[in-house]
C-alpha cells in the first residue's frame, strides 16, 4: 500500500504543477525569409493544429518571446498530463492486485 501512497503523492504534485501553468498554445515558431537565398526579409510564422484544423499565423518580432513561452507551457502541460496518466495506470494496477 505504500507504493500506492507514493503514486498518489506524485499525482498530487503533477496536479499542482498543472495548476501553475498560465497561458498556453500549441504550435511551432518558424523563421522564414522573403528572399531565402539572400536571407533577406525575415518574418516568423506560428504553425499549429487545433480541432483537426491546421493553421499558420504571422507573428510579430516583438511577440516572439511571449508566443514561445506559451508554446513551452503547452508542451509542459502535455508532459504533465502524460505523467498523470502513467501514474494513474500504475495506481489502478496496484488497486487491482489489492482487491
C-alpha positions as CSV (number, residue, x, y, z in Angstrom):
1,X,0.0,0.0,0.0
2,X,2.9,2.3,0.5
3,X,3.6,2.2,-3.3
4,X,0.0,3.4,-3.9
5,X,0.5,6.3,-1.5
6,X,3.7,7.3,-3.2
7,X,1.9,7.3,-6.6
8,X,-1.0,9.3,-5.2
9,X,1.5,11.8,-3.7
10,X,3.2,12.1,-7.1
11,X,-0.1,12.6,-8.8
12,X,-0.9,15.4,-6.4
13,X,2.5,17.1,-7.3
14,X,1.7,16.7,-11.0
15,X,-1.8,18.3,-10.5
16,X,-0.1,21.2,-8.6
17,X,2.3,21.8,-11.4
18,X,-0.6,21.8,-13.9
19,X,-2.3,24.5,-11.8
20,X,0.7,26.8,-12.1
21,X,0.6,26.8,-15.9
22,X,-0.8,30.0,-17.3
23,X,-1.5,30.9,-21.0
24,X,-0.6,28.3,-23.5
25,X,-0.9,27.5,-27.1
26,X,0.1,24.6,-29.4
27,X,2.5,25.0,-32.3
28,X,5.9,25.7,-33.6
29,X,7.6,29.0,-34.5
30,X,9.5,29.2,-37.7
31,X,11.7,31.8,-39.2
32,X,11.1,32.5,-42.9
33,X,12.6,34.8,-45.4
34,X,11.0,36.7,-48.3
35,X,14.3,36.2,-50.2
36,X,15.7,32.9,-48.9
37,X,18.8,32.8,-51.0
38,X,20.0,36.1,-49.7
39,X,18.4,35.6,-46.2
40,X,16.6,38.9,-46.5
41,X,13.2,40.0,-45.3
42,X,12.9,37.7,-42.2
43,X,9.5,37.1,-40.7
44,X,8.0,34.5,-38.3
45,X,5.2,32.1,-38.6
46,X,3.3,30.0,-36.0
47,X,2.1,26.7,-37.3
48,X,-0.3,24.6,-35.3
49,X,-3.2,22.1,-35.5
50,X,-6.2,22.6,-33.2
51,X,-9.6,20.8,-33.5
52,X,-8.3,18.9,-36.5
53,X,-7.5,22.1,-38.4
54,X,-4.0,23.2,-39.4
55,X,-3.3,26.9,-39.1
56,X,-0.5,29.3,-39.9
57,X,-0.3,32.7,-38.3
58,X,2.1,35.6,-38.8
59,X,3.9,36.6,-35.5
60,X,5.4,40.0,-35.0
61,X,9.0,40.1,-33.8
62,X,8.1,41.8,-30.5
63,X,5.7,38.9,-29.7
64,X,8.2,36.1,-30.2
65,X,9.2,35.6,-26.6
66,X,5.6,35.6,-25.4
67,X,4.5,33.1,-28.0
68,X,7.5,30.9,-27.3
69,X,6.6,30.9,-23.6
70,X,3.0,29.9,-24.4
71,X,4.3,27.1,-26.6
72,X,6.6,25.9,-23.9
73,X,3.8,26.0,-21.4
74,X,1.6,23.9,-23.7
75,X,4.4,21.3,-24.1
76,X,4.9,21.2,-20.4
77,X,1.2,20.6,-19.8
78,X,1.3,17.7,-22.3
79,X,4.2,16.1,-20.4
80,X,2.4,16.5,-17.1
81,X,-0.8,15.0,-18.4
82,X,1.1,12.0,-19.8
83,X,2.8,11.6,-16.4
84,X,-0.5,11.8,-14.7
85,X,-2.0,9.1,-16.9
86,X,1.1,6.9,-16.5
87,X,0.8,7.2,-12.7
88,X,-3.0,6.6,-12.8
89,X,-2.5,3.4,-14.7
90,X,0.1,2.2,-12.1
91,X,-2.2,3.1,-9.3
92,X,-5.1,1.2,-11.0
93,X,-3.0,-1.9,-11.4
94,X,-1.9,-1.8,-7.7
95,X,-5.6,-1.4,-6.7
96,X,-6.5,-4.5,-8.8
97,X,-3.8,-6.6,-7.0
98,X,-5.1,-5.4,-3.6
99,X,-8.8,-6.1,-4.4
